[in-house]
Amino acid sequence: MDVTNIANTATTMNEAFIQQASGTAVLKKALDISADNAMALIEAIPDNTAAQHLPSHLGQNINTTA
């Protein structure tokens, strides 16, 4: 068995591990950014308590001729 082949195989496996680890780290960072963006959108939803103060007859009919 050639020692060079063993070293090349070990180097190739190490490079694959490093690529996989860096890809996982990038994916985790992208997911964290997406979660932060989603929370910002949820927090940006306006409070609809003003709609609760409307008269009770509003919103009961739909104008289908318009």
ABEGO torsion letter per residue (X at the ends): XBAAAAAAAAAAAAAAAAAAAAAAAAAAAAAAAAAAAAAAAAAABBBAAAAAABBAABGABBBAAX
